[in-house]
Amino acid sequence: MFTIKRNMLAIIFSILLPITSFANIYHSQPISHQETLRGSITPERQWWDLKHYHLSVAVNPQKRYLSGTNVMTYTVLSTNELVKHQRLQIELQSPMVLGKVTQNGKILNVEQDGYTYFIETITPQVIGQEYTITMEFNGKPQVAKRPPWDGGITWKTDSNDKPFIATSNQGNGASIWWPNKDHPYDEPDNGIDLSVEVPETLMNISNGRLIAIDDHKDRQTKTFHWKVINPINNYAISLNIGDYVHFAEKYAGENGTLDMEYFVLRENIVKAKKQFRDVKRTMQAFEYWFGPYPFYEDSYKLIEVPYLGMEHQSGVTYGNGYKNGYKGRDRSETGWGLKFDFIIIHESGHEWFANNLTNKDVADMWIHESFTSYAENLFVEYHYGKAAGDEYIRGKRINIANDKPIIGDYNADRNGSSDMYDKGANMLHTIRQIIDNDVLWRDILRGLGKDFYHQVVTTKQIEQYIIDKSGKDLTTIFDQYLRDYRLPRLEYFVKNKTIKVRWANTIKTFAMPIKVAIGGKIQWITPTTQWEKLPVNTKLATKTKIANPTFVVDKDFYVSTLNVLGNN
């Protein structure tokens, strides 16, 4: 039996609620015009396919100022009659300013709507042809308030009073500091080139591989040129600037030799060489569970930053203070969370779920966070055994609020509840119990990475994939845990050697199989939302001299239980 103290009032209150669909008891706020522009695949986005960015930016730490260009390459998919003059849509958030936009040397007309810009391209635009536009931009970008969730730019200094700067924008979007097609459905198929100019005493570390450094002695700066050849989601593109030192190692992985590089502040080199041993352990565990690291061509990097950290593709950022746990704390309160550095394991796990598989709509952000949160206990299981992994993920239930659905509002740039982390992970752990075949479960996890390699995906695709591969009808389980906020409650009573059970606090169609022990004997049952009588081994009850058989639910299923008679 499992209960969460913080949810007891919610459980008691839910007894009074009728069994109904979530849509009848939870209402989102109206979607604004700007949210619609940002969050939907508008006609001005639909007609063209993003192929490549070349982002050039000069960073002035003293003025906290950015200026640069983005040369965006795209191909034409259709000539959409709904789009006047083949306008294309990009975003750039205030106080950043979009300057001149050109194509083939011609200045283009630009119409602004909030922080959305509609650019009137040179006509005609021919289907199948490739074009580029160049966008100039400048300004003082938003300062990050709570990075990476409420992000922007973090401007700090190290112990030697040298600038220590980083971008992070998971919650706000990449357009908080540079102009781009800021919707996750379309990634640049041919990657990105980043050219970043910084003061000559500093380094810029970005995604991909370093291909050149230009030394501008006349203005005492250097430009670092980075190249990503794989598709990359916008919010994963980052600048990380500081007085870095570098060390590296080679990892013999499933797809050959993986270059793993580390960039840390000069003052932390000794601590980093010890703490970053967790990277190799991470690769061992995650390649076992999820398949090959998805970006061998672009390498793996771990980069120290002045905030907690984030899943920047091929350039994972780290700011956990060289401590095990989450800033030195075990989020599971089991002890297992102090066996590893949370940020290294969690943010590196996003290379598989967020960067390899990317949600098509922000509403499906659970695909990123649920699987990666679940990856933590798989790391524990790989290195410390299955019992340890199970205990760790059960322990994380203390963080679950059950406040609103994990899936957010579609076409609105809104994600769902923060329960997408720990509740989503426990949903996956529950589904593993239902599948009841760990070899098959591992095949499914590895298959996701292989069959959706470098793709944007939807919830429906992920659900159907797991259903098809497992042979289990998990439809109502996904509906309950992703689209409803309530924790399923298995209600039961034991009377006159009879046991009756039902699901409550759920959608009407909920019928999840669950493993229980009746009189000490393990068996599977599949309750519905109606009271049903369970078969009871009366001989076992007599033999063990038990008047009424005991009824215990397997603790690895994320549910609550309620004995309505209170007699067991």
C-alpha positions, 0 to 999 in steps of 0.5 A: 500500500502506498500513500502520500501525506501531502495528497491525503486531503485530495484523496478524501475530497475526491471520494466526494466527486463523481467518476467523470472525465477530466475535461469536466473538472479541470479548465485551462485559461483561455489561449491568447493571440500571442500564444496561438501565434507562437504555439501553432503551426500557422500557414506562415510556418507550414509552407517552408521547411527549415534546413540550416541556421548560421548564427553569428553573434558578438557578446559584450559582457560589459554592456550585457549586449548581443548583436549578430545575424542569423542566416536561415536556409529553407526549402519551399514545400508548397505555395500556400494561397492563404499566405499573402506574398509567401510570408514566413514567420519567425519570433524574437522576444523583446527587448531584443530588436530585429533589424534589417532582413534581406534575401538575395541582397534585397531588403524585405518587408517585415510586419510585427505582431507582438514578438512574432514577425512576418517576413515577406519573401522575394516572389515567386518561391518555387516548390522544392527550391532552397532559399536563404534569408539573413536577419540582423538583430541586437539588444540587451536580452532578458536576464534569466530569473530562474534558469533554465525554466524562466531563462534568458542570459545569466551574467555572472563572474567567477572567483577571479572576477572574470565574466561567466555567462550562459544562455538557457531558455527551455521555458521561454524559447530560443527567441528570447535571444535570437531570431528563429522559427521558434516552434519544436515541430521543425528542426534544421535538418542540416544542423547549425553553424555558430560563430560567437565573438567574445573578449580574447581572455574568454572562451565560448563553448557551444554545441557540436564540434569546434572547427576554428578560432579567429583571433581579432587582435585589433579589437581584442576579441576571438570568434569561436566557430562551432558546427552541429551536423545533426538536427537540433531543437532550437532551445538546445542551442546555447552560448557558454562563456567563461575562463574555461579549462579543458580535459577529455576522454574517449569512450568505447561505446556501441557506435564506436569511439565517442569523444567526451570533452569537459569545460570547467572554470579554471578554479574547479579543474580538480573537483571536475576530474573527480565528479565527472567520472559519472559521465562514463557511468551514465553512458554505460547505463543509458546505452544499455537501456536506450541504445547508442548515444544519438550524436556521435558525430557531434561529440559529447560535452559537459560544460560548467555554467552559472546556473543548475544545468540543462540538456543542450544537445552535444553540449550538456551544461552543469552547475550542480556544485560538484555535489552528488544528489540534486544540489546535495539533496536526495530527491527520493529520500531513500539514500540512492539519490546521493550515489550519483550527481543528479544533473550529470545523469538527468541532463545527459539522459535528455540526449535520448529524450528531448534531443533525439526524440523531440516533442512536436508540440510543447504540450507533449513535453512529458516525452522529454521529462518523464522518460528522462526522470525515469532514466534516473532509476534505470541508472540506479538499477544498472549500477546498484541492482533492480531493488535499488532502482525500484526503491529510488523511483518509489521514493520520488513520489513524495514530489508529486502534486497531482495538481493538473494534467501532465499534458498541456494545451496544444497549439498554445506553447503551454506544457503541463504540470511539473508532475511530468517529471516524477509522476510521468516516471512512475507511470512508466514504472507502472507500465513496466510492471504491467508488461511484466517482461523486462527483456521486452521492456528494454527492447521497447525503450531501445526501439523508441530511440532507434525507430524515432531516431532524430525525429519530432514526435507526438504523444499519440505516436509514443503511446501507440508504439508502446501499445503495439510493441507490448501487446497490451492495451494501455489506452486508458492508462495513458489517458488517466496518467497523462490527461487527468490529474487524479491518482487512481485509487483501488478501493476494496473491502474484505468481508465474510471471506469475500473481497470486492474491488473497484477503481475510483478517482479515475476516468470512467473507462479506466481498467488497469491490471494490477498485481496483488497478494491475496492471503499471501498469494500473488495474482493479477486482477483487472478491476473496473470502476464497478464493484467486482468480486474476486475469487478467493482461495478459501482453503488457503485462508482456512489453512493459515487460520485467517478469518478473512484473507489479507489483500495487499497491492504491489507497491511498484504500481503508482496508485493509492488504496482504500479499504472502505471497511477498514478491517484489513 
